[in-house]
């Protein structure tokens, strides 16, 4: 897989959720730095006004997606943090590089993809659509 293929996968996931009515609008920017390295940034606005801000610096190596740096920040319609996945360094160091912020808590977790985060939001954080 090349970086362009990865960007297409993310774009398809966003489009599928937009077509289903969960995402009201999306702004996706991709920058392929080489065949295997790239940067992705997106803002997704869900039907209830909540937003997901995605940032990734990604390398594709041997068919594996390596997220060198990432943050997936989900906020309510008033801009308050609901959760954020990232791999930023912390002081004191965390047991795992990948972690999730929920309120004041920082939880270690497995790596997730943008598609998994979108699915988590759709399944657990959105109220049923009106009408």
C-alpha positions in Angstrom: 0.0 0.0 0.0 1.2 3.5 -0.8 0.4 6.7 1.2 -2.1 7.7 -1.4 -4.0 4.4 -0.8 -4.1 5.2 2.9 -5.4 8.7 2.3 -8.1 7.1 0.1 -9.1 4.7 2.9 -9.6 7.6 5.3 -11.5 9.6 2.8 -13.8 6.7 2.1 -14.6 6.2 5.8 -15.4 9.9 6.1 -17.6 9.8 3.0 -19.5 6.7 4.2 -20.4 8.4 7.5 -21.2 11.6 5.7 -23.5 9.8 3.3 -25.2 8.0 6.2 -25.9 11.4 7.8 -23.6 11.2 10.8 -21.1 13.8 9.5 -22.6 17.1 8.4 -19.4 18.5 6.9 -15.7 17.6 6.5 -12.5 19.4 5.6 -9.7 17.0 4.7 -6.2 18.0 3.8 -3.5 15.4 2.7 0.1 15.9 1.9 2.1 13.0 0.4 5.7 13.7 1.3 6.8 10.5 -0.6 5.3 7.2 -1.7 5.3 5.9 1.9 5.2 9.1 4.1 2.5 11.7 4.5 0.6 14.2 6.6 -3.2 14.2 7.1 -5.4 16.9 8.8 -9.2 16.9 8.9 -12.0 18.5 10.8 -15.3 16.6 10.8 -18.5 18.2 12.1 -21.1 15.7 13.2 -24.9 16.2 12.9 -25.1 17.4 16.5 -22.4 20.1 16.1 -19.7 18.1 17.8 -16.3 18.0 16.0 -13.4 15.6 15.5 -10.0 17.2 14.7 -7.6 14.6 13.2 -3.9 15.1 12.7 -1.5 12.3 11.6 2.0 12.0 10.3 2.1 8.5 8.8 4.6 6.1 7.2 3.5 3.0 5.3 6.1 0.2 5.8 5.6 -3.4 4.7 1.9 -2.9 4.5 1.7 -1.6 8.1 0.6 1.9 8.9 2.9 3.5 11.4 1.5 6.6 13.0 4.6 8.6 13.8 2.7 11.4 15.4 -1.1 11.7 15.8 -3.9 13.4 17.7 -7.6 12.7 17.3 -9.4 15.4 19.4 -13.2 15.0 19.8 -15.1 18.0 21.3 -18.7 18.8 22.0 -20.7 21.5 20.2 -19.4 24.1 22.8 -15.8 23.1 22.2 -15.3 21.1 25.4 -13.1 18.1 25.2 -14.9 14.8 25.1 -11.8 12.7 24.5 -8.4 12.8 22.7 -6.2 10.0 21.5 -2.6 10.9 20.9 1.0 9.8 21.2 2.5 13.0 22.6 5.2 12.5 25.3 4.2 13.1 28.9 6.1 14.0 32.0 6.2 11.8 33.9 6.4 9.3 31.1 3.4 7.0 30.5 3.7 3.2 30.3 2.5 3.4 26.7 3.1 6.0 24.0 -0.5 5.8 22.7 -3.0 7.1 25.2 -6.5 8.6 25.6 -7.4 11.7 27.5 -10.9 11.6 29.0 -11.6 14.5 31.3 -8.6 14.8 33.6 -7.8 11.1 33.2 -5.0 9.8 30.9 -5.6 6.1 30.0 -3.1 3.9 28.1 -4.7 2.2 25.1 -4.0 0.4 21.9 -3.4 2.3 18.7 -6.6 3.3 16.9 -7.2 4.5 13.3 -9.3 7.5 12.2 -12.0 5.1 11.0 -12.1 3.5 14.5 -12.4 6.9 16.2 -15.2 7.9 13.9 -17.0 4.6 14.6 -16.5 5.1 18.4 -18.1 8.6 18.1 -21.0 7.3 16.0 -21.7 4.4 18.3 -21.3 6.0 21.7 -21.3 9.7 21.6 -24.0 10.9 19.2 -27.6 11.3 20.1 -30.1 9.8 17.6 -30.8 12.2 14.8 -33.9 14.3 14.9 -36.4 13.5 12.1 
